[in-house]
Amino acid sequence: MADEFDEFLRGLSRYASFLSGDDEHPLEILVLRGHLLLEEELRKLILRKCAKPEVFRLHDRTPFKGLLVLCEAMYGTTVPNWMWTALRELNRVRNSLAHKLEDRGVQAGVGGILMAFEAHDPTYSHVEGGVLQQFNYCLSALHVELLKARTS
């Protein structure tokens, strides 16, 4: 039990080192860094379920979408269904941002994630600030949910 708790705290600390709530990051940076941190957690979730993780070669080039589908199949409702949907939307927003010089869909995609949290997360209504603070909360909540799944 202590090992799982230590692992959970290390995960929180890693997240905070890249996306501290005290810093003002542009929305694009939040999307890109949040996506990378969540991708890292998805990889750890997959390896956690493997009886012999050293045999399963999970390449760095495995796309987020593939990791997400595999994690959802393995963990199911351990993570709420609406959060899997939010992770798919984050991936869509990140891909759009990464492959287009000008993308007007980022705001709309982030808005969809915020609406999902507004509809399903009772704590979300207490988040103060604008879109950046709200989105940072959403990313951290997704990260915590994946950490909980990995350490339980």
Beta strands, then each sheet from edge to edge (+ up, - down):
end
